[in-house]
């Protein structure tokens, strides 16, 4: 496998119109491509999400007055997309955190089997 270009694995959600504008889809694509090439993103584009798990992060996309978040985990061989949501408050909703944890647990269990 080419270490420079990790594939994306979408466990949940997609970037589409609606609700993303074309500009936001392009920005998201560029940021995901940087991750695939092994680049580490920092604020304001991404922040660590240890409340979800190790190597988990929140991609931050500002789009037409909305604050989209894409939760992802960086594995050795893949970038896992766990959740996409419109963030309306400062805190990440508890249900988003719990859903991401469940998806990771299922993914990690399925990979080992």
Short mmCIF file of the C-alpha atoms (twelve columns), coordinates in Angstrom:
data_MODEL
# 
_entry.id   MODEL 
# 
loop_
_atom_site.group_PDB 
_atom_site.id 
_atom_site.type_symbol 
_atom_site.label_atom_id 
_atom_site.label_alt_id 
_atom_site.label_comp_id 
_atom_site.label_asym_id 
_atom_site.label_seq_id 
_atom_site.Cartn_x 
_atom_site.Cartn_y 
_atom_site.Cartn_z 
_atom_site.pdbx_PDB_model_num 
ATOM 1   C CA . UNK A 1   0.000   0.000   0.000  1 
ATOM 2   C CA . UNK A 2   1.154   3.533   -0.751 1 
ATOM 3   C CA . UNK A 3   1.873   5.109   2.662  1 
ATOM 4   C CA . UNK A 4   1.636   8.598   1.197  1 
ATOM 5   C CA . UNK A 5   -1.997  8.211   0.140  1 
ATOM 6   C CA . UNK A 6   -4.155  6.629   2.821  1 
ATOM 7   C CA . UNK A 7   -7.675  5.763   1.680  1 
ATOM 8   C CA . UNK A 8   -10.753 7.262   3.309  1 
ATOM 9   C CA . UNK A 9   -13.237 4.887   4.918  1 
ATOM 10  C CA . UNK A 10  -16.649 6.462   5.499  1 
ATOM 11  C CA . UNK A 11  -18.279 4.778   8.497  1 
ATOM 12  C CA . UNK A 12  -21.016 7.407   8.498  1 
ATOM 13  C CA . UNK A 13  -22.180 10.428  6.532  1 
ATOM 14  C CA . UNK A 14  -21.121 12.080  3.321  1 
ATOM 15  C CA . UNK A 15  -20.253 15.541  2.079  1 
ATOM 16  C CA . UNK A 16  -22.992 16.488  -0.348 1 
ATOM 17  C CA . UNK A 17  -25.348 19.257  -1.392 1 
ATOM 18  C CA . UNK A 18  -27.489 19.974  0.429  1 
ATOM 19  C CA . UNK A 19  -26.378 20.731  3.110  1 
ATOM 20  C CA . UNK A 20  -22.759 21.535  2.075  1 
ATOM 21  C CA . UNK A 21  -22.205 24.289  -0.480 1 
ATOM 22  C CA . UNK A 22  -19.848 23.583  -3.360 1 
ATOM 23  C CA . UNK A 23  -17.170 25.753  -1.701 1 
ATOM 24  C CA . UNK A 24  -17.411 23.765  1.535  1 
ATOM 25  C CA . UNK A 25  -17.203 20.450  -0.352 1 
ATOM 26  C CA . UNK A 26  -14.052 21.669  -2.094 1 
ATOM 27  C CA . UNK A 27  -12.493 22.882  1.174  1 
ATOM 28  C CA . UNK A 28  -13.357 19.586  2.869  1 
ATOM 29  C CA . UNK A 29  -11.889 17.628  -0.032 1 
ATOM 30  C CA . UNK A 30  -8.649  19.616  0.074  1 
ATOM 31  C CA . UNK A 31  -8.287  19.113  3.839  1 
ATOM 32  C CA . UNK A 32  -9.060  15.379  3.592  1 
ATOM 33  C CA . UNK A 33  -6.509  15.032  0.780  1 
ATOM 34  C CA . UNK A 34  -3.872  16.674  2.991  1 
ATOM 35  C CA . UNK A 35  -4.677  14.116  5.701  1 
ATOM 36  C CA . UNK A 36  -4.435  11.277  3.178  1 
ATOM 37  C CA . UNK A 37  -0.949  12.446  2.254  1 
ATOM 38  C CA . UNK A 38  0.121   12.250  5.895  1 
ATOM 39  C CA . UNK A 39  -0.014  15.927  6.797  1 
ATOM 40  C CA . UNK A 40  -1.009  16.804  10.363 1 
ATOM 41  C CA . UNK A 41  -3.682  19.494  10.510 1 
ATOM 42  C CA . UNK A 42  -3.970  21.887  13.431 1 
ATOM 43  C CA . UNK A 43  -6.234  24.747  14.449 1 
ATOM 44  C CA . UNK A 44  -8.146  26.360  12.912 1 
ATOM 45  C CA . UNK A 45  -8.744  23.408  10.546 1 
ATOM 46  C CA . UNK A 46  -8.625  20.527  13.004 1 
ATOM 47  C CA . UNK A 47  -8.441  19.780  16.700 1 
ATOM 48  C CA . UNK A 48  -7.836  16.641  18.711 1 
ATOM 49  C CA . UNK A 49  -10.848 14.804  20.181 1 
ATOM 50  C CA . UNK A 50  -9.479  12.608  22.998 1 
ATOM 51  C CA . UNK A 51  -13.020 12.362  24.417 1 
ATOM 52  C CA . UNK A 52  -13.773 10.040  21.481 1 
ATOM 53  C CA . UNK A 53  -10.493 8.137   21.344 1 
ATOM 54  C CA . UNK A 54  -6.837  8.096   20.459 1 
ATOM 55  C CA . UNK A 55  -5.961  9.590   17.069 1 
ATOM 56  C CA . UNK A 56  -9.469  11.102  16.781 1 
ATOM 57  C CA . UNK A 57  -9.928  14.644  15.505 1 
ATOM 58  C CA . UNK A 58  -12.565 17.146  14.461 1 
ATOM 59  C CA . UNK A 59  -12.251 18.736  11.018 1 
ATOM 60  C CA . UNK A 60  -13.743 22.227  11.174 1 
ATOM 61  C CA . UNK A 61  -15.560 23.636  8.129  1 
ATOM 62  C CA . UNK A 62  -17.219 27.053  8.119  1 
ATOM 63  C CA . UNK A 63  -19.925 27.141  5.460  1 
ATOM 64  C CA . UNK A 64  -22.475 29.856  4.739  1 
ATOM 65  C CA . UNK A 65  -22.988 30.753  8.394  1 
ATOM 66  C CA . UNK A 66  -22.881 27.152  9.616  1 
ATOM 67  C CA . UNK A 67  -20.165 25.299  11.502 1 
ATOM 68  C CA . UNK A 68  -19.772 21.803  10.097 1 
ATOM 69  C CA . UNK A 69  -17.707 19.195  11.887 1 
ATOM 70  C CA . UNK A 70  -16.339 15.982  10.462 1 
ATOM 71  C CA . UNK A 71  -15.033 13.560  13.093 1 
ATOM 72  C CA . UNK A 72  -12.194 11.332  11.893 1 
ATOM 73  C CA . UNK A 73  -9.536  8.938   13.173 1 
ATOM 74  C CA . UNK A 74  -6.103  8.514   11.671 1 
ATOM 75  C CA . UNK A 75  -5.065  4.856   11.512 1 
ATOM 76  C CA . UNK A 76  -1.830  3.484   10.067 1 
ATOM 77  C CA . UNK A 77  -3.524  2.416   6.864  1 
ATOM 78  C CA . UNK A 78  -6.711  4.495   6.592  1 
ATOM 79  C CA . UNK A 79  -8.502  7.714   7.566  1 
ATOM 80  C CA . UNK A 80  -11.835 6.755   9.168  1 
ATOM 81  C CA . UNK A 81  -14.745 9.204   8.838  1 
ATOM 82  C CA . UNK A 82  -16.979 8.707   11.886 1 
ATOM 83  C CA . UNK A 83  -19.524 11.530  11.836 1 
ATOM 84  C CA . UNK A 84  -20.533 14.746  10.089 1 
ATOM 85  C CA . UNK A 85  -22.741 17.264  11.847 1 
ATOM 86  C CA . UNK A 86  -23.607 20.954  12.090 1 
ATOM 87  C CA . UNK A 87  -22.237 22.238  15.384 1 
ATOM 88  C CA . UNK A 88  -24.540 24.772  17.026 1 
ATOM 89  C CA . UNK A 89  -22.952 25.024  20.484 1 
ATOM 90  C CA . UNK A 90  -19.421 25.231  21.909 1 
ATOM 91  C CA . UNK A 91  -19.515 21.660  23.199 1 
ATOM 92  C CA . UNK A 92  -19.702 18.588  21.001 1 
ATOM 93  C CA . UNK A 93  -23.083 16.926  21.637 1 
ATOM 94  C CA . UNK A 94  -22.894 13.832  23.863 1 
ATOM 95  C CA . UNK A 95  -24.845 11.750  21.319 1 
ATOM 96  C CA . UNK A 96  -22.206 12.544  18.648 1 
ATOM 97  C CA . UNK A 97  -19.392 11.428  20.967 1 
ATOM 98  C CA . UNK A 98  -21.250 8.233   21.914 1 
ATOM 99  C CA . UNK A 99  -22.139 7.419   18.277 1 
ATOM 100 C CA . UNK A 100 -18.491 7.847   17.257 1 
ATOM 101 C CA . UNK A 101 -17.318 5.566   20.073 1 
ATOM 102 C CA . UNK A 102 -19.860 2.906   19.043 1 
ATOM 103 C CA . UNK A 103 -18.813 3.082   15.389 1 
ATOM 104 C CA . UNK A 104 -15.146 2.754   16.334 1 
ATOM 105 C CA . UNK A 105 -15.831 -0.184  18.625 1 
ATOM 106 C CA . UNK A 106 -17.774 -1.964  15.887 1 
ATOM 107 C CA . UNK A 107 -15.108 -1.164  13.269 1 
ATOM 108 C CA . UNK A 108 -12.262 -2.341  15.508 1 
ATOM 109 C CA . UNK A 109 -14.154 -5.526  16.409 1 
ATOM 110 C CA . UNK A 110 -14.994 -6.287  12.745 1 
ATOM 111 C CA . UNK A 111 -11.362 -5.727  11.685 1 
ATOM 112 C CA . UNK A 112 -10.081 -8.214  14.286 1 
ATOM 113 C CA . UNK A 113 -12.598 -10.915 13.296 1 
# 
